[in-house]
Amino acid sequence: MDLTRPRLAIILWQSLGVCWGLATTGAMLAFAVQPYDVGILPGLIAFAQGVAPPQAWDALHVLALIAGLTALTVLVAVLLTAGVQALRARRRHRMLLALISHDDPGVPGVRVLAHPSAAAYCVPGLRSQVVVSEGALKLLSEDELAAVLAHEAAHVRERHDLVLLPFAALRRALPWSRVVADAQAQVELLVEMAADDRARRYCSPRRLATALLRFGTAGAMPTPHGMLGVHVHNVMARVDRLIKPAPELATSVRYGFIALSVTLVTAAPVLWVFQL
């Protein structure tokens, strides 16, 4: 996956996820409503209304209907469950921060956590917060700290938590799938790189790279569940990209990414509306 334009890569991953979910469940449901000789949605509506199909049902069509509806229900349920659990985790964490963190005039608008280990993360949502630990304040120079805070603020502004949520939900639904695990890891890295790009508008890339190296060598505190923060395992990939940026993608390639994403998102729903 291209890392010179992480936002484009994220859009493509999201498009692949939407296409995969709709196509997988749609293929089963399309076969299930085949006796109606219409698309998926008209067929499901006819089935729900008790309309008898022109052709006779058999065991395979019934099984496909059960499997398709079950798969669709599971995907929607795990997405909603992951969202609710993330909201609850953030609400609990805000309550905890009110007890163990404080404001610091040196870093206005940021909550300072009373902890000796290095930590920097954001609590996304409507009442978003950026949090750093006292250990991080001691570890980083003023410029490095500004770069890290710009990175975390980028997560908040671009709502990267919503980007990651569907992939976390899919991982919950298919914990045994190596493909899903790899996709989630790729999107997590791309989200961090997208925030790096945003932070580079306000700070030196080398300062951000130095701050990441300091976090990596100091053994940063794990980011709490449901939050977005520094991941030690992908620090070197981000540092290499900041210090030695790759050539920009050609305009034609960028438009090709966009066209492919649009095609993926629009192709699968066609299966649901029209008979193929």
C-alpha atoms as an extended CHARMM CRD file, in Angstrom:
* protein
*
       276  EXT
         1         1  MET       CA              0.0000000000        0.0000000000        0.0000000000  PROA      1               0.0000000000
         2         2  ASP       CA              1.3670000000        3.4160000000       -0.9860000000  PROA      2               0.0000000000
         3         3  LEU       CA              2.6580000000        5.4390000000        1.9620000000  PROA      3               0.0000000000
         4         4  THR       CA              3.3480000000        8.7200000000        0.1600000000  PROA      4               0.0000000000
         5         5  ARG       CA             -0.3540000000        9.5770000000        0.2710000000  PROA      5               0.0000000000
         6         6  PRO       CA             -1.7250000000        7.8750000000        3.4060000000  PROA      6               0.0000000000
         7         7  ARG       CA             -5.1190000000        9.5610000000        3.1170000000  PROA      7               0.0000000000
         8         8  LEU       CA             -5.6440000000        8.0880000000       -0.3360000000  PROA      8               0.0000000000
         9         9  ALA       CA             -4.5600000000        4.6910000000        0.9450000000  PROA      9               0.0000000000
        10        10  ILE       CA             -6.9840000000        4.9640000000        3.8690000000  PROA      10              0.0000000000
        11        11  ILE       CA             -9.8390000000        5.7940000000        1.4990000000  PROA      11              0.0000000000
        12        12  LEU       CA             -8.9450000000        2.7730000000       -0.6200000000  PROA      12              0.0000000000
        13        13  TRP       CA             -8.8570000000        0.4790000000        2.4190000000  PROA      13              0.0000000000
        14        14  GLN       CA            -12.2430000000        1.7980000000        3.5310000000  PROA      14              0.0000000000
        15        15  SER       CA            -13.6420000000        1.2400000000        0.0500000000  PROA      15              0.0000000000
        16        16  LEU       CA            -12.3050000000       -2.3160000000        0.0410000000  PROA      16              0.0000000000
        17        17  GLY       CA            -13.9260000000       -2.9570000000        3.4120000000  PROA      17              0.0000000000
        18        18  VAL       CA            -17.3150000000       -1.6330000000        2.3190000000  PROA      18              0.0000000000
        19        19  CYS       CA            -17.1350000000       -3.5480000000       -0.9550000000  PROA      19              0.0000000000
        20        20  TRP       CA            -16.1160000000       -6.7620000000        0.7860000000  PROA      20              0.0000000000
        21        21  GLY       CA            -18.9140000000       -6.5750000000        3.3490000000  PROA      21              0.0000000000
        22        22  LEU       CA            -21.6440000000       -5.7480000000        0.8340000000  PROA      22              0.0000000000
        23        23  ALA       CA            -20.3830000000       -8.2010000000       -1.7830000000  PROA      23              0.0000000000
        24        24  THR       CA            -19.9810000000      -11.1070000000        0.6450000000  PROA      24              0.0000000000
        25        25  THR       CA            -23.4050000000      -10.7820000000        2.2100000000  PROA      25              0.0000000000
        26        26  GLY       CA            -24.9220000000       -9.6570000000       -1.0860000000  PROA      26              0.0000000000
        27        27  ALA       CA            -23.7510000000      -12.7310000000       -2.9680000000  PROA      27              0.0000000000
        28        28  MET       CA            -25.5080000000      -15.0180000000       -0.5000000000  PROA      28              0.0000000000
        29        29  LEU       CA            -28.6790000000      -12.9300000000       -0.4400000000  PROA      29              0.0000000000
        30        30  ALA       CA            -28.7150000000      -12.5760000000       -4.2320000000  PROA      30              0.0000000000
        31        31  PHE       CA            -28.7830000000      -16.3570000000       -4.5480000000  PROA      31              0.0000000000
        32        32  ALA       CA            -31.3960000000      -16.5910000000       -1.8010000000  PROA      32              0.0000000000
        33        33  VAL       CA            -33.8870000000      -14.2670000000       -3.5510000000  PROA      33              0.0000000000
        34        34  GLN       CA            -33.1850000000      -15.6940000000       -7.0060000000  PROA      34              0.0000000000
        35        35  PRO       CA            -36.6650000000      -17.2920000000       -7.1700000000  PROA      35              0.0000000000
        36        36  TYR       CA            -38.1620000000      -13.7800000000       -7.1150000000  PROA      36              0.0000000000
        37        37  ASP       CA            -36.1610000000      -12.8880000000      -10.2440000000  PROA      37              0.0000000000
        38        38  VAL       CA            -35.3770000000       -9.3850000000       -8.8740000000  PROA      38              0.0000000000
        39        39  GLY       CA            -32.5460000000       -7.6260000000       -7.0220000000  PROA      39              0.0000000000
        40        40  ILE       CA            -31.6770000000       -8.2290000000       -3.3690000000  PROA      40              0.0000000000
        41        41  LEU       CA            -33.6100000000       -5.3580000000       -1.7930000000  PROA      41              0.0000000000
        42        42  PRO       CA            -36.7970000000       -5.9120000000       -3.8370000000  PROA      42              0.0000000000
        43        43  GLY       CA            -36.5230000000       -9.6280000000       -3.1520000000  PROA      43              0.0000000000
        44        44  LEU       CA            -36.0980000000       -9.1530000000        0.6010000000  PROA      44              0.0000000000
        45        45  ILE       CA            -39.0140000000       -6.7200000000        0.6650000000  PROA      45              0.0000000000
        46        46  ALA       CA            -41.1870000000       -9.2070000000       -1.1950000000  PROA      46              0.0000000000
        47        47  PHE       CA            -40.1200000000      -11.9730000000        1.2030000000  PROA      47              0.0000000000
        48        48  ALA       CA            -40.8710000000       -9.7910000000        4.2530000000  PROA      48              0.0000000000
        49        49  GLN       CA            -44.3160000000       -9.0020000000        2.8300000000  PROA      49              0.0000000000
        50        50  GLY       CA            -45.0340000000      -12.7000000000        2.3850000000  PROA      50              0.0000000000
        51        51  VAL       CA            -45.2040000000      -12.5660000000       -1.4110000000  PROA      51              0.0000000000
        52        52  ALA       CA            -44.7730000000      -16.0040000000       -2.9430000000  PROA      52              0.0000000000
        53        53  PRO       CA            -41.9170000000      -16.2110000000       -5.5120000000  PROA      53              0.0000000000
        54        54  PRO       CA            -42.7200000000      -17.2540000000       -9.0990000000  PROA      54              0.0000000000
        55        55  GLN       CA            -40.2550000000      -20.1170000000       -8.7390000000  PROA      55              0.0000000000
        56        56  ALA       CA            -40.2430000000      -22.6980000000       -5.9670000000  PROA      56              0.0000000000
        57        57  TRP       CA            -37.8410000000      -22.3470000000       -3.0290000000  PROA      57              0.0000000000
        58        58  ASP       CA            -35.4450000000      -25.1470000000       -2.2180000000  PROA      58              0.0000000000
        59        59  ALA       CA            -33.1890000000      -25.9320000000        0.7170000000  PROA      59              0.0000000000
        60        60  LEU       CA            -30.1490000000      -24.1760000000       -0.8190000000  PROA      60              0.0000000000
        61        61  HSD       CA            -32.0110000000      -20.8800000000       -1.2510000000  PROA      61              0.0000000000
        62        62  VAL       CA            -33.3330000000      -21.0260000000        2.3010000000  PROA      62              0.0000000000
        63        63  LEU       CA            -29.8510000000      -21.8080000000        3.6320000000  PROA      63              0.0000000000
        64        64  ALA       CA            -28.3670000000      -18.9160000000        1.6490000000  PROA      64              0.0000000000
        65        65  LEU       CA            -31.0150000000      -16.5630000000        3.0490000000  PROA      65              0.0000000000
        66        66  ILE       CA            -30.2660000000      -17.6110000000        6.6150000000  PROA      66              0.0000000000
        67        67  ALA       CA            -26.4970000000      -17.3590000000        6.0830000000  PROA      67              0.0000000000
        68        68  GLY       CA            -26.7020000000      -13.9720000000        4.3590000000  PROA      68              0.0000000000
        69        69  LEU       CA            -28.9720000000      -12.3840000000        6.9540000000  PROA      69              0.0000000000
        70        70  THR       CA            -26.8810000000      -13.8570000000        9.7700000000  PROA      70              0.0000000000
        71        71  ALA       CA            -23.6440000000      -12.5190000000        8.2870000000  PROA      71              0.0000000000
        72        72  LEU       CA            -25.1680000000       -9.0740000000        7.7500000000  PROA      72              0.0000000000
        73        73  THR       CA            -26.5570000000       -9.0170000000       11.2820000000  PROA      73              0.0000000000
        74        74  VAL       CA            -23.1930000000      -10.0250000000       12.7640000000  PROA      74              0.0000000000
        75        75  LEU       CA            -21.3290000000       -7.3140000000       10.8470000000  PROA      75              0.0000000000
        76        76  VAL       CA            -23.7750000000       -4.6160000000       11.9330000000  PROA      76              0.0000000000
        77        77  ALA       CA            -23.8750000000       -5.9050000000       15.5160000000  PROA      77              0.0000000000
        78        78  VAL       CA            -20.0980000000       -5.9970000000       15.9870000000  PROA      78              0.0000000000
        79        79  LEU       CA            -19.8020000000       -2.4880000000       14.5210000000  PROA      79              0.0000000000
        80        80  LEU       CA            -22.4020000000       -1.1210000000       16.9230000000  PROA      80              0.0000000000
        81        81  THR       CA            -20.8910000000       -3.0490000000       19.8460000000  PROA      81              0.0000000000
        82        82  ALA       CA            -17.3960000000       -1.7620000000       19.0960000000  PROA      82              0.0000000000
        83        83  GLY       CA            -18.7270000000        1.7840000000       18.8910000000  PROA      83              0.0000000000
        84        84  VAL       CA            -20.6170000000        1.5380000000       22.1720000000  PROA      84              0.0000000000
        85        85  GLN       CA            -17.6420000000       -0.0060000000       23.9730000000  PROA      85              0.0000000000
        86        86  ALA       CA            -15.3160000000        2.7100000000       22.6500000000  PROA      86              0.0000000000
        87        87  LEU       CA            -17.7120000000        5.4180000000       23.8530000000  PROA      87              0.0000000000
        88        88  ARG       CA            -17.9360000000        3.8220000000       27.2960000000  PROA      88              0.0000000000
        89        89  ALA       CA            -14.1480000000        3.4440000000       27.5340000000  PROA      89              0.0000000000
        90        90  ARG       CA            -13.6590000000        7.1090000000       26.6620000000  PROA      90              0.0000000000
        91        91  ARG       CA            -16.2890000000        8.2570000000       29.1430000000  PROA      91              0.0000000000
        92        92  ARG       CA            -14.6350000000        6.2360000000       31.9140000000  PROA      92              0.0000000000
        93        93  HSD       CA            -11.2220000000        7.5420000000       30.9190000000  PROA      93              0.0000000000
        94        94  ARG       CA            -12.4090000000       11.1610000000       31.0300000000  PROA      94              0.0000000000
        95        95  MET       CA            -13.6810000000       10.5670000000       34.5470000000  PROA      95              0.0000000000
        96        96  LEU       CA            -10.3240000000        9.0390000000       35.4840000000  PROA      96              0.0000000000
        97        97  LEU       CA             -8.4100000000       11.9290000000       33.9510000000  PROA      97              0.0000000000
        98        98  ALA       CA            -10.4220000000       14.3720000000       36.0470000000  PROA      98              0.0000000000
        99        99  LEU       CA             -8.9180000000       12.6590000000       39.1000000000  PROA      99              0.0000000000
       100       100  ILE       CA             -5.3170000000       11.9440000000       38.0980000000  PROA      100             0.0000000000
       101       101  SER       CA             -4.4600000000       14.6900000000       35.6040000000  PROA      101             0.0000000000
       102       102  HSD       CA             -4.1250000000       18.4500000000       35.8010000000  PROA      102             0.0000000000
       103       103  ASP       CA             -3.7270000000       21.5510000000       33.6520000000  PROA      103             0.0000000000
       104       104  ASP       CA             -0.2890000000       23.0300000000       33.0750000000  PROA      104             0.0000000000
       105       105  PRO       CA              0.2340000000       26.6680000000       31.9990000000  PROA      105             0.0000000000
       106       106  GLY       CA              3.2070000000       25.4870000000       29.9260000000  PROA      106             0.0000000000
       107       107  VAL       CA              0.9550000000       23.3500000000       27.7150000000  PROA      107             0.0000000000
       108       108  PRO       CA             -2.4130000000       25.1090000000       27.5650000000  PROA      108             0.0000000000
       109       109  GLY       CA             -5.3930000000       23.0310000000       26.4970000000  PROA      109             0.0000000000
       110       110  VAL       CA             -3.6070000000       19.7650000000       27.3310000000  PROA      110             0.0000000000
       111       111  ARG       CA             -4.2060000000       17.4730000000       30.2890000000  PROA      111             0.0000000000
       112       112  VAL       CA             -1.0210000000       16.4350000000       32.0740000000  PROA      112             0.0000000000
       113       113  LEU       CA             -1.0230000000       12.9370000000       33.5120000000  PROA      113             0.0000000000
       114       114  ALA       CA              0.8520000000       12.3760000000       36.7570000000  PROA      114             0.0000000000
       115       115  HSD       CA              2.9120000000        9.4220000000       35.5310000000  PROA      115             0.0000000000
       116       116  PRO       CA              6.6990000000        9.0270000000       35.1940000000  PROA      116             0.0000000000
       117       117  SER       CA              6.5430000000        7.0250000000       31.9360000000  PROA      117             0.0000000000
       118       118  ALA       CA              6.4000000000        8.7430000000       28.5590000000  PROA      118             0.0000000000
       119       119  ALA       CA              2.8650000000        8.9540000000       27.1730000000  PROA      119             0.0000000000
       120       120  ALA       CA              1.0480000000       11.1100000000       24.6420000000  PROA      120             0.0000000000
       121       121  TYR       CA             -2.4010000000       10.3270000000       23.3070000000  PROA      121             0.0000000000
       122       122  CYS       CA             -5.7770000000       11.8280000000       22.5620000000  PROA      122             0.0000000000
       123       123  VAL       CA             -9.2550000000       11.0220000000       23.8000000000  PROA      123             0.0000000000
       124       124  PRO       CA            -11.3520000000       11.4100000000       20.6360000000  PROA      124             0.0000000000
       125       125  GLY       CA            -14.9820000000       12.4100000000       20.4930000000  PROA      125             0.0000000000
       126       126  LEU       CA            -17.1420000000       15.4840000000       20.8980000000  PROA      126             0.0000000000
       127       127  ARG       CA            -15.3430000000       16.3270000000       24.1510000000  PROA      127             0.0000000000
       128       128  SER       CA            -11.8950000000       15.4850000000       22.8620000000  PROA      128             0.0000000000
       129       129  GLN       CA             -8.7810000000       15.8710000000       24.9740000000  PROA      129             0.0000000000
       130       130  VAL       CA             -5.0580000000       15.6630000000       24.3260000000  PROA      130             0.0000000000
       131       131  VAL       CA             -3.0830000000       14.0590000000       27.1500000000  PROA      131             0.0000000000
       132       132  VAL       CA              0.6400000000       13.9480000000       27.9050000000  PROA      132             0.0000000000
       133       133  SER       CA              2.4070000000       12.5030000000       30.9150000000  PROA      133             0.0000000000
       134       134  GLU       CA              4.8810000000       14.2420000000       33.1730000000  PROA      134             0.0000000000
       135       135  GLY       CA              7.4220000000       11.7230000000       31.9270000000  PROA      135             0.0000000000
       136       136  ALA       CA              6.8760000000       12.9260000000       28.3540000000  PROA      136             0.0000000000
       137       137  LEU       CA              7.3130000000       16.5560000000       29.4120000000  PROA      137             0.0000000000
       138       138  LYS       CA             10.6900000000       15.6850000000       30.9320000000  PROA      138             0.0000000000
       139       139  LEU       CA             11.7080000000       13.5280000000       27.9710000000  PROA      139             0.0000000000
       140       140  LEU       CA             10.9430000000       15.9340000000       25.1140000000  PROA      140             0.0000000000
       141       141  SER       CA             12.3270000000       19.3220000000       24.2010000000  PROA      141             0.0000000000
       142       142  GLU       CA              9.9290000000       22.2110000000       23.6410000000  PROA      142             0.0000000000
       143       143  ASP       CA              9.9690000000       21.7780000000       19.8430000000  PROA      143             0.0000000000
       144       144  GLU       CA              9.5720000000       18.0090000000       20.0900000000  PROA      144             0.0000000000
       145       145  LEU       CA              6.6380000000       18.3990000000       22.4450000000  PROA      145             0.0000000000
       146       146  ALA       CA              4.9830000000       20.8620000000       20.0600000000  PROA      146             0.0000000000
       147       147  ALA       CA              5.3890000000       18.3240000000       17.2330000000  PROA      147             0.0000000000
       148       148  VAL       CA              3.8260000000       15.5260000000       19.2910000000  PROA      148             0.0000000000
       149       149  LEU       CA              0.9100000000       17.7190000000       20.3510000000  PROA      149             0.0000000000
       150       150  ALA       CA              0.3260000000       18.7350000000       16.7230000000  PROA      150             0.0000000000
       151       151  HSD       CA              0.2320000000       15.0540000000       15.8020000000  PROA      151             0.0000000000
       152       152  GLU       CA             -2.3340000000       14.2300000000       18.4880000000  PROA      152             0.0000000000
       153       153  ALA       CA             -4.4210000000       17.2710000000       17.5720000000  PROA      153             0.0000000000
       154       154  ALA       CA             -4.4860000000       15.9550000000       13.9890000000  PROA      154             0.0000000000
       155       155  HSD       CA             -6.0260000000       12.6950000000       15.2310000000  PROA      155             0.0000000000
       156       156  VAL       CA             -8.7540000000       14.7070000000       16.9360000000  PROA      156             0.0000000000
       157       157  ARG       CA             -9.5080000000       17.0120000000       14.0070000000  PROA      157             0.0000000000
       158       158  GLU       CA             -9.5950000000       14.2630000000       11.3770000000  PROA      158             0.0000000000
       159       159  ARG       CA            -11.5830000000       11.8260000000       13.5790000000  PROA      159             0.0000000000
       160       160  HSD       CA             -9.2100000000        8.9450000000       12.9710000000  PROA      160             0.0000000000
       161       161  ASP       CA            -11.0730000000        6.9960000000       15.6460000000  PROA      161             0.0000000000
       162       162  LEU       CA            -13.9800000000        6.6740000000       13.2070000000  PROA      162             0.0000000000
       163       163  VAL       CA            -11.5920000000        5.4870000000       10.4900000000  PROA      163             0.0000000000
       164       164  LEU       CA            -10.2820000000        2.7020000000       12.7240000000  PROA      164             0.0000000000
       165       165  LEU       CA            -13.6280000000        1.6570000000       14.2080000000  PROA      165             0.0000000000
       166       166  PRO       CA            -14.8900000000       -0.5270000000       11.2970000000  PROA      166             0.0000000000
       167       167  PHE       CA            -11.5720000000       -2.3860000000       11.0940000000  PROA      167             0.0000000000
       168       168  ALA       CA            -11.5440000000       -2.9950000000       14.8500000000  PROA      168             0.0000000000
       169       169  ALA       CA            -15.1270000000       -4.2730000000       14.5860000000  PROA      169             0.0000000000
       170       170  LEU       CA            -14.2350000000       -6.5520000000       11.6850000000  PROA      170             0.0000000000
       171       171  ARG       CA            -11.3050000000       -7.9140000000       13.6830000000  PROA      171             0.0000000000
       172       172  ARG       CA            -13.7300000000       -8.6340000000       16.5110000000  PROA      172             0.0000000000
       173       173  ALA       CA            -16.0240000000      -10.5100000000       14.1320000000  PROA      173             0.0000000000
       174       174  LEU       CA            -13.1800000000      -12.4590000000       12.4730000000  PROA      174             0.0000000000
       175       175  PRO       CA            -10.4060000000      -12.7510000000       15.0910000000  PROA      175             0.0000000000
       176       176  TRP       CA             -8.8960000000      -15.7530000000       13.3030000000  PROA      176             0.0000000000
       177       177  SER       CA             -8.4690000000      -13.9830000000        9.9510000000  PROA      177             0.0000000000
       178       178  ARG       CA             -4.8850000000      -13.0470000000        9.1120000000  PROA      178             0.0000000000
       179       179  VAL       CA             -6.1160000000      -10.8510000000        6.2590000000  PROA      179             0.0000000000
       180       180  VAL       CA             -8.3030000000       -8.7980000000        8.6080000000  PROA      180             0.0000000000
       181       181  ALA       CA             -5.4490000000       -8.4750000000       11.1290000000  PROA      181             0.0000000000
       182       182  ASP       CA             -3.0820000000       -7.2530000000        8.4260000000  PROA      182             0.0000000000
       183       183  ALA       CA             -5.6770000000       -4.7860000000        7.1290000000  PROA      183             0.0000000000
       184       184  GLN       CA             -6.2030000000       -3.3600000000       10.6080000000  PROA      184             0.0000000000
       185       185  ALA       CA             -2.4420000000       -3.0240000000       11.1430000000  PROA      185             0.0000000000
       186       186  GLN       CA             -2.0220000000       -1.2690000000        7.7940000000  PROA      186             0.0000000000
       187       187  VAL       CA             -4.8040000000        1.2060000000        8.4910000000  PROA      187             0.0000000000
       188       188  GLU       CA             -3.4150000000        1.9290000000       11.9700000000  PROA      188             0.0000000000
       189       189  LEU       CA             -0.0350000000        2.7540000000       10.4200000000  PROA      189             0.0000000000
       190       190  LEU       CA             -1.6250000000        4.8670000000        7.6820000000  PROA      190             0.0000000000
       191       191  VAL       CA             -3.6380000000        6.8170000000       10.2530000000  PROA      191             0.0000000000
       192       192  GLU       CA             -0.4510000000        7.6170000000       12.1700000000  PROA      192             0.0000000000
       193       193  MET       CA              1.2730000000        8.7210000000        8.9600000000  PROA      193             0.0000000000
       194       194  ALA       CA             -1.7040000000       10.8990000000        8.0180000000  PROA      194             0.0000000000
       195       195  ALA       CA             -1.4550000000       12.6010000000       11.4140000000  PROA      195             0.0000000000
       196       196  ASP       CA              2.2960000000       13.0150000000       10.8640000000  PROA      196             0.0000000000
       197       197  ASP       CA              1.5880000000       14.7760000000        7.5650000000  PROA      197             0.0000000000
       198       198  ARG       CA             -0.8370000000       17.1290000000        9.2590000000  PROA      198             0.0000000000
       199       199  ALA       CA              1.6380000000       17.8570000000       12.0470000000  PROA      199             0.0000000000
       200       200  ARG       CA              4.3560000000       18.6480000000        9.5050000000  PROA      200             0.0000000000
       201       201  ARG       CA              2.4310000000       21.7860000000        8.5610000000  PROA      201             0.0000000000
       202       202  TYR       CA              3.1710000000       23.2290000000       11.9970000000  PROA      202             0.0000000000
       203       203  CYS       CA              6.5430000000       21.7310000000       12.9350000000  PROA      203             0.0000000000
       204       204  SER       CA              9.7770000000       20.4020000000       11.5440000000  PROA      204             0.0000000000
       205       205  PRO       CA              9.5570000000       16.7610000000       10.3560000000  PROA      205             0.0000000000
       206       206  ARG       CA             12.9090000000       16.0700000000       12.0160000000  PROA      206             0.0000000000
       207       207  ARG       CA             11.6170000000       17.3070000000       15.3580000000  PROA      207             0.0000000000
       208       208  LEU       CA              8.6890000000       14.9130000000       15.1180000000  PROA      208             0.0000000000
       209       209  ALA       CA             11.0150000000       12.0890000000       14.0670000000  PROA      209             0.0000000000
       210       210  THR       CA             13.3000000000       12.8090000000       17.0280000000  PROA      210             0.0000000000
       211       211  ALA       CA             10.3370000000       12.8140000000       19.4060000000  PROA      211             0.0000000000
       212       212  LEU       CA              9.1940000000        9.4410000000       18.0440000000  PROA      212             0.0000000000
       213       213  LEU       CA             12.6690000000        7.9990000000       18.5270000000  PROA      213             0.0000000000
       214       214  ARG       CA             12.7130000000        9.2350000000       22.1070000000  PROA      214             0.0000000000
       215       215  PHE       CA              9.3760000000        7.5540000000       22.7550000000  PROA      215             0.0000000000
       216       216  GLY       CA             10.6420000000        4.3560000000       21.1530000000  PROA      216             0.0000000000
       217       217  THR       CA             13.8250000000        4.1610000000       23.1690000000  PROA      217             0.0000000000
       218       218  ALA       CA             12.1740000000        5.2590000000       26.4210000000  PROA      218             0.0000000000
       219       219  GLY       CA              9.5060000000        2.5550000000       26.2130000000  PROA      219             0.0000000000
       220       220  ALA       CA              6.3230000000        4.5800000000       25.9350000000  PROA      220             0.0000000000
       221       221  MET       CA              3.3920000000        3.7420000000       28.1820000000  PROA      221             0.0000000000
       222       222  PRO       CA              0.7140000000        1.7010000000       26.3340000000  PROA      222             0.0000000000
       223       223  THR       CA             -2.1490000000        3.7860000000       24.9910000000  PROA      223             0.0000000000
       224       224  PRO       CA             -5.4060000000        3.1730000000       26.9060000000  PROA      224             0.0000000000
       225       225  HSD       CA             -8.1490000000        1.2430000000       25.1090000000  PROA      225             0.0000000000
       226       226  GLY       CA            -10.2560000000        3.3950000000       22.8150000000  PROA      226             0.0000000000
       227       227  MET       CA             -7.6660000000        6.1950000000       22.5910000000  PROA      227             0.0000000000
       228       228  LEU       CA             -5.1580000000        7.1200000000       19.8870000000  PROA      228             0.0000000000
       229       229  GLY       CA             -1.4950000000        7.4430000000       20.8070000000  PROA      229             0.0000000000
       230       230  VAL       CA              2.0760000000        6.4710000000       20.0630000000  PROA      230             0.0000000000
       231       231  HSD       CA              2.5670000000        2.8470000000       18.9610000000  PROA      231             0.0000000000
       232       232  VAL       CA              6.1690000000        1.7650000000       19.5070000000  PROA      232             0.0000000000
       233       233  HSD       CA              5.9690000000       -1.0660000000       16.9720000000  PROA      233             0.0000000000
       234       234  ASN       CA              5.6050000000        1.2620000000       13.9580000000  PROA      234             0.0000000000
       235       235  VAL       CA              7.8680000000        4.0950000000       15.0830000000  PROA      235             0.0000000000
       236       236  MET       CA             10.7730000000        3.2760000000       12.7480000000  PROA      236             0.0000000000
       237       237  ALA       CA              8.5770000000        3.1700000000        9.6450000000  PROA      237             0.0000000000
       238       238  ARG       CA              7.2260000000        6.6140000000       10.4980000000  PROA      238             0.0000000000
       239       239  VAL       CA             10.6950000000        7.9900000000       11.2940000000  PROA      239             0.0000000000
       240       240  ASP       CA             12.1120000000        6.7500000000        7.9830000000  PROA      240             0.0000000000
       241       241  ARG       CA              9.2330000000        8.3670000000        6.1220000000  PROA      241             0.0000000000
       242       242  LEU       CA              9.6920000000       11.6920000000        7.9340000000  PROA      242             0.0000000000
       243       243  ILE       CA             13.4420000000       11.8450000000        7.3510000000  PROA      243             0.0000000000
       244       244  LYS       CA             13.4960000000       10.4110000000        3.8220000000  PROA      244             0.0000000000
       245       245  PRO       CA             10.1500000000       11.2610000000        2.2060000000  PROA      245             0.0000000000
       246       246  ALA       CA              9.3090000000        9.3120000000       -0.9320000000  PROA      246             0.0000000000
       247       247  PRO       CA              8.5830000000       11.0790000000       -4.2410000000  PROA      247             0.0000000000
       248       248  GLU       CA              5.0550000000       12.4180000000       -4.6300000000  PROA      248             0.0000000000
       249       249  LEU       CA              2.5680000000       10.3590000000       -6.5860000000  PROA      249             0.0000000000
       250       250  ALA       CA              1.7940000000       11.5040000000      -10.0970000000  PROA      250             0.0000000000
       251       251  THR       CA             -1.5410000000       13.2750000000      -10.4890000000  PROA      251             0.0000000000
       252       252  SER       CA             -2.8160000000       10.5300000000      -12.7810000000  PROA      252             0.0000000000
       253       253  VAL       CA             -2.0230000000        7.8970000000      -10.1450000000  PROA      253             0.0000000000
       254       254  ARG       CA             -3.8340000000        9.8780000000       -7.4470000000  PROA      254             0.0000000000
       255       255  TYR       CA             -6.9240000000       10.1930000000       -9.6050000000  PROA      255             0.0000000000
       256       256  GLY       CA             -6.6260000000        6.4980000000      -10.3600000000  PROA      256             0.0000000000
       257       257  PHE       CA             -6.7730000000        5.7540000000       -6.6090000000  PROA      257             0.0000000000
       258       258  ILE       CA             -9.8650000000        7.9300000000       -6.2630000000  PROA      258             0.0000000000
       259       259  ALA       CA            -11.5690000000        6.3560000000       -9.2760000000  PROA      259             0.0000000000
       260       260  LEU       CA            -10.8620000000        2.8590000000       -7.9720000000  PROA      260             0.0000000000
       261       261  SER       CA            -12.2500000000        3.7560000000       -4.5450000000  PROA      261             0.0000000000
       262       262  VAL       CA            -15.4320000000        5.2020000000       -6.0510000000  PROA      262             0.0000000000
       263       263  THR       CA            -15.8340000000        2.1290000000       -8.2440000000  PROA      263             0.0000000000
       264       264  LEU       CA            -15.4800000000       -0.2090000000       -5.2870000000  PROA      264             0.0000000000
       265       265  VAL       CA            -17.9810000000        1.7050000000       -3.1720000000  PROA      265             0.0000000000
       266       266  THR       CA            -20.5960000000        1.9750000000       -5.9280000000  PROA      266             0.0000000000
       267       267  ALA       CA            -20.1900000000       -1.4490000000       -7.5600000000  PROA      267             0.0000000000
       268       268  ALA       CA            -21.2810000000       -3.5930000000       -4.6010000000  PROA      268             0.0000000000
       269       269  PRO       CA            -24.5580000000       -1.7120000000       -3.9030000000  PROA      269             0.0000000000
       270       270  VAL       CA            -25.5880000000       -2.3020000000       -7.5280000000  PROA      270             0.0000000000
       271       271  LEU       CA            -25.8900000000       -5.9860000000       -6.6000000000  PROA      271             0.0000000000
       272       272  TRP       CA            -28.3850000000       -5.0480000000       -3.8960000000  PROA      272             0.0000000000
       273       273  VAL       CA            -30.6770000000       -2.9920000000       -6.1010000000  PROA      273             0.0000000000
       274       274  PHE       CA            -30.5510000000       -4.4900000000       -9.5590000000  PROA      274             0.0000000000
       275       275  GLN       CA            -30.8160000000       -8.0410000000      -10.7550000000  PROA      275             0.0000000000
       276       276  LEU       CA            -27.5200000000       -9.3310000000      -12.1550000000  PROA      276             0.0000000000
